[in-house]
Amino acid sequence: MFPLGSVLVPGMPLQLQVFEPRYVAMLSSSLAGTEREFGVVLIERGSEVGGGDLRFDVGTVARIVSVEVGDGSIHLLAKGTTRFEVVRWLEDDPFPRAEVRDLASLVVDDSTPSRLAEAEAVVRATLARSSEFVELPWPADVELSGDLDERIWQVAGIAPLSSIDHYALLCSTTAAELLARLVDDTQGAEMVLTAGWGLEPGDDDKGVDQ
């Protein structure tokens, strides 16, 4: 298990620079297996380095794509695949471990493609507008998968949301639930990202009453 300060959702890439001994050991163990996988969970409280962190219990399996050994660290590229829920945390010896159970795929229905198109339009429009003023990890025209299930998660993954918002999306059980929340959260995020746009110097010091 690799606890991180961000959420990995299925279908999204994960780049890591691994240098802490326990995670080097974890990576070596993962590479020795036939699946070349490890679990990623969001840290609720604490730090990625040194242990002692408190972790959320829903996470994503990361499949290793490539590994490059550098000077004193390992550069790792992986991709999120399926979701899981932690049943029981084990001792962090020699690295974080847990017993997990697989979570079912999102429930989709006939309305899912149209709901996805609407949500994707909102996310891409928000990325386009916000990128003019803040640096974002994903461009508005990023290419996504043609597979419906994977595309749902990727649209959620590129949305400019907080880790807690992404975690709530990760816990969804249906596509309708995820996409409705994604639209609401993205529209709310845009309000935060665009707060103060167009104000003249000193306007933020003025009262709202005229």
C-alpha positions in Angstrom: 0.0 0.0 0.0 1.2 3.5 -0.8 -0.6 6.3 1.2 -0.4 9.6 -0.7 -1.6 13.1 -0.3 -3.7 12.9 -3.4 -6.3 10.6 -4.9 -5.6 8.1 -7.7 -8.8 7.3 -9.7 -9.1 4.5 -12.2 -7.7 5.3 -15.7 -5.4 8.1 -14.5 -1.6 8.0 -14.6 0.5 8.2 -11.4 4.0 9.5 -11.4 6.1 9.0 -8.2 9.6 9.6 -7.1 10.4 6.9 -4.6 13.3 7.3 -2.2 12.1 6.4 1.3 13.5 2.9 2.2 10.1 1.3 3.1 8.6 2.3 -0.3 11.7 1.2 -2.2 11.1 -2.2 -0.4 7.4 -2.0 -1.4 8.2 -1.3 -5.0 10.7 -4.2 -5.1 8.0 -6.5 -3.7 5.5 -5.3 -6.3 7.9 -5.7 -9.2 8.6 -9.3 -8.1 5.0 -10.2 -8.4 3.3 -11.2 -11.7 0.7 -8.3 -11.5 3.2 -5.6 -10.7 0.6 -3.7 -8.7 0.2 -1.9 -5.4 -2.7 0.0 -3.7 -3.0 3.8 -3.3 -5.0 5.4 -0.6 -5.5 9.0 0.4 -3.9 10.2 3.7 -6.5 11.6 6.0 -4.0 13.1 8.4 -0.3 13.0 8.7 2.6 12.8 6.2 3.7 10.5 3.4 7.2 10.3 4.9 8.0 8.6 8.2 4.8 6.8 8.8 2.2 7.4 11.6 -0.4 8.7 9.1 -4.1 8.1 9.2 -5.6 6.8 6.0 -8.9 6.6 4.2 -10.1 3.1 3.5 -11.2 3.3 -0.2 -8.4 3.3 -2.7 -7.3 2.4 -6.2 -5.0 -0.4 -7.5 -2.0 1.1 -9.4 -0.4 -1.0 -12.1 3.3 -0.3 -12.7 3.9 0.9 -16.3 7.6 1.8 -16.1 10.5 2.2 -13.6 13.6 4.2 -14.0 16.4 4.2 -11.4 18.0 7.6 -10.8 20.6 9.0 -8.5 19.3 8.1 -5.0 15.6 7.6 -6.1 13.4 5.6 -8.3 11.0 7.3 -10.9 7.8 5.3 -11.3 5.0 5.6 -13.7 1.8 3.6 -12.9 -1.9 3.7 -14.0 -5.0 3.4 -11.8 -7.1 0.3 -12.5 -9.8 -0.9 -10.1 -11.1 0.3 -6.7 -10.8 -1.5 -3.4 -11.9 -1.1 0.2 -9.5 -1.8 3.1 -10.9 -4.5 5.3 -8.0 -4.4 7.8 -4.8 -2.6 8.1 -1.7 -4.7 8.9 1.5 -3.7 10.5 3.7 -1.3 8.5 6.5 -3.8 8.4 8.5 -3.6 6.2 6.0 -1.2 4.4 2.3 -0.3 4.7 0.1 -3.4 4.0 -3.6 -4.2 4.3 -6.2 -6.8 3.6 -8.6 -5.4 0.9 -11.8 -6.4 -1.0 -12.5 -5.3 -4.5 -15.3 -2.8 -5.1 -17.8 -3.3 -7.9 -17.6 -1.2 -11.1 -19.8 1.8 -11.4 -23.5 1.0 -12.2 -24.3 2.6 -15.6 -27.6 2.9 -17.5 -28.9 4.2 -20.8 -28.6 7.8 -19.5 -24.9 7.5 -18.7 -23.4 8.6 -22.1 -25.5 11.8 -22.2 -24.7 12.5 -18.5 -21.0 11.9 -19.2 -21.0 14.3 -22.2 -22.6 17.0 -20.1 -20.2 16.5 -17.2 -17.2 16.4 -19.5 -18.3 19.7 -21.2 -18.5 21.4 -17.8 -15.1 20.0 -16.7 -13.3 21.0 -20.0 -14.9 24.5 -20.0 -13.8 25.0 -16.4 -10.3 23.9 -17.2 -10.2 26.3 -20.2 -11.3 29.3 -18.2 -9.3 28.6 -15.1 -6.1 27.9 -17.0 -5.9 31.5 -18.0 -5.3 32.5 -14.4 -4.0 29.5 -12.5 -1.6 26.6 -13.4 -3.5 23.3 -13.7 -2.2 19.8 -14.2 -4.5 19.0 -17.1 -5.2 21.1 -20.2 -8.8 21.5 -21.4 -8.1 19.5 -24.6 -6.5 16.5 -22.9 -7.3 13.3 -24.8 -9.3 10.7 -22.9 -10.1 7.0 -23.4 -12.9 5.9 -25.7 -14.0 3.3 -23.2 -17.1 4.6 -21.4 -16.2 3.3 -17.9 -12.7 4.5 -18.1 -13.7 7.8 -19.5 -16.1 8.5 -16.6 -13.2 8.2 -14.2 -10.8 10.2 -16.3 -13.2 13.1 -16.6 -13.4 13.0 -12.8 -9.6 12.7 -12.5 -8.9 15.8 -14.6 -11.4 18.0 -12.8 -9.7 20.8 -10.8 -11.0 19.6 -7.4 -9.6 19.1 -4.0 -8.4 15.7 -2.8 -11.4 15.3 -0.5 -13.7 16.0 -3.5 -11.9 13.5 -5.6 -12.2 11.0 -2.7 -15.9 11.5 -2.5 -16.2 10.8 -6.2 -14.0 7.7 -5.8 -16.6 6.3 -3.3 -19.5 6.6 -5.8 -21.5 3.4 -6.6 -23.3 4.6 -9.7 -22.3 6.7 -12.7 -25.3 8.9 -12.2 -24.2 9.7 -8.6 -20.6 10.4 -9.6 -21.4 12.6 -12.6 -24.0 14.6 -10.8 -21.6 15.3 -8.0 -18.8 16.0 -10.4 -20.8 18.7 -12.1 -21.8 20.4 -8.8 -18.2 20.2 -7.4 -16.6 21.5 -10.6 -19.0 24.4 -10.8 -18.2 25.2 -7.2 -14.5 24.9 -7.8 -14.7 27.3 -10.7 -16.3 29.9 -8.4 -13.3 29.5 -6.0 -10.7 29.6 -8.9 -12.3 32.7 -10.4 -12.9 34.6 -7.2 -11.6 38.1 -7.6 -11.3 38.1 -11.4 -12.0 41.4 -12.9 -11.6 43.4 -9.7 -9.9 46.7 -9.9 -7.1 47.4 -7.4 -8.7 48.2 -4.1 -12.1 46.8 -5.0 -11.7 43.9 -2.5 -11.5 46.5 0.3 -14.8 48.0 -0.6 -18.1 47.1 1.1 -20.9 45.5 -0.9 -23.4 48.2 0.1 -23.7 51.1 -2.3 
